[in-house]
Amino acid sequence: MGLGKPVDLSGVANAAWFGLPTFHSPVFDANAMLLIVPVVIILVAENLGHIKAVTAMTGKNLDQYMGRAFIGDGVATMVSGAAGGTGVTTYAENIGVMAATRIYSTAVFMVAAILAVLLGFSPKFGALIQAIPLPVMGGVSIVVFGLIAIAGAKIWVDNKVDFSDTKNLIVAAITLILGTGEFTLKFGDFALGGIGCATFGAILLYALLSRAKTH
């Protein structure tokens, strides 16, 4: 009896070595712009969280670079939008890889970024990535997001968050599940993913519980 299905590499064999991605000219739509506005808060919160996570992993205070990180996100999003792409930010997957490899060199990430852009022009490489079995990708995702969750917990410990306070306990517990569980809320065409739900959930819960405590 075999251990599983063999990896299907037919897509890799049939894919071209080089191909140009499809670019789209940007279209300005008022409704779409209003839908994307809340995402700005999410991106800022996500970027801030990632900086704090890297600080916790490296032991080096990176708060002085926070402005650069926000500006970098903004510029990258404008470049992406100019070609019809989506908003971009730092990604938990990349932070998780940093935690797993213990590599924090910006030079290494610059080389990795250049290689990623170049390989993005190869449909054959894209087909190779798609040929990776889903269970393998699922296992990698568990490790990566697990490392991020633990890095977040370390931030709470380092900052001596008082979890004997019910308010802090409820906010941390609920938002952790919303974020890691990719809880999604949909309002018509607008979908608020796990990071968004966790971000707004933390803000609203903390405000409501703080208000209730003062009364």
Buried (B, 14 or more C-beta within 10 A) or exposed (E): EEEEEEEEEEBBEEBEEEEEEEEEEEEEEEEEEEBBEBBEEBBBBBBBBBBBBBBBBEEEEBEEBBEEBBEBBBEBBEEBBEEEBEBBBBEBEEBBBBBEEEEEEEEEBEEEEEEEEEEEEBBBBBBBEEBEEEEEEEEBEEEBBBBBBBBBBBBBEEEEBEEEEEBBEEBBEBBBBBBBEEBEBEEEEBEBBBBBBBBBBBBEBBEEBEEEEEE
